[in-house]
Amino acid sequence: MPEHLVADEQKRLATRAIPVLLLAGYEVNCTPDVFDESAYRQAVQDPRTRAGRPAVRQQAPIGSPSPATPARRTP
């Protein structure tokens, strides 16, 4: 956490990161003295958190044509 933030703000910032980290697939362990219940509830209600994981890029279908590779001629 940035050192210029007061302790309460550091706790809120750390706690608000928990739902995002969980959605990203991380395991999160947080000590009770750092956890801020109200900040956690707000973070869970945040529309950016509820949106879920980022969209997965779609890959080209398996049967899609690929550029033809010219055949090599042997002398």
C-alpha positions as CSV (number, residue, x, y, z in Angstrom):
1,M,0.0,0.0,0.0
2,P,1.2,3.5,-0.6
3,E,2.8,4.9,2.5
4,H,1.3,8.4,2.1
5,L,-2.2,7.0,2.9
6,V,-3.4,6.9,6.5
7,A,-3.8,3.4,8.1
8,D,-7.6,3.4,7.7
9,E,-7.4,4.2,4.0
10,Q,-4.8,1.5,3.5
11,K,-7.1,-1.0,5.1
12,R,-10.0,0.1,2.9
13,L,-7.9,-0.1,-0.3
14,A,-6.5,-3.6,0.6
15,T,-10.0,-4.9,1.5
16,R,-11.5,-3.5,-1.7
17,A,-9.0,-5.4,-3.8
18,I,-10.1,-8.8,-2.3
19,P,-13.2,-9.3,-4.6
20,V,-11.3,-8.4,-7.7
21,L,-8.5,-10.8,-6.8
22,L,-11.0,-13.6,-6.1
23,L,-12.7,-13.1,-9.5
24,A,-9.3,-13.2,-11.1
25,G,-8.7,-16.7,-9.5
26,Y,-6.3,-15.8,-6.7
27,E,-6.5,-17.2,-3.3
28,V,-6.7,-14.3,-0.8
29,N,-5.7,-14.5,2.9
30,C,-6.3,-11.3,4.9
31,T,-5.7,-10.9,8.6
32,P,-8.7,-9.6,10.6
33,D,-6.9,-6.5,11.7
34,V,-6.6,-5.4,8.1
35,F,-10.0,-6.5,6.9
36,D,-12.7,-3.7,6.6
37,E,-16.2,-5.3,6.4
38,S,-17.9,-2.2,5.0
39,A,-15.3,-1.6,2.4
40,Y,-15.6,-5.3,1.4
41,R,-19.4,-5.0,1.0
42,Q,-19.0,-1.8,-1.1
43,A,-16.5,-3.5,-3.3
44,V,-18.8,-6.5,-3.9
45,Q,-21.6,-4.1,-4.8
46,D,-19.4,-2.1,-7.2
47,P,-20.6,-2.6,-10.8
48,R,-17.1,-3.2,-12.0
49,T,-16.7,-6.1,-9.6
50,R,-20.1,-7.6,-10.5
51,A,-19.3,-7.5,-14.2
52,G,-17.2,-10.6,-13.7
53,R,-14.1,-11.6,-15.4
54,P,-12.8,-9.8,-18.5
55,A,-14.1,-11.2,-21.8
56,V,-12.1,-14.0,-23.2
57,R,-10.7,-13.3,-26.6
58,Q,-12.3,-15.5,-29.3
59,Q,-10.0,-17.6,-31.3
60,A,-10.5,-18.4,-34.9
61,P,-12.6,-21.5,-35.6
62,I,-10.7,-24.7,-36.1
63,G,-11.8,-25.1,-39.7
64,S,-11.0,-21.5,-40.8
65,P,-8.9,-21.2,-43.9
66,S,-5.3,-20.1,-43.4
67,P,-3.0,-18.5,-46.0
68,A,-1.7,-21.1,-48.3
69,T,2.0,-21.9,-48.0
70,P,3.6,-22.1,-51.4
71,A,5.0,-25.6,-52.2
72,R,8.8,-25.9,-52.4
73,R,10.2,-27.2,-55.6
74,T,13.1,-29.5,-55.5
75,P,15.5,-29.5,-58.5
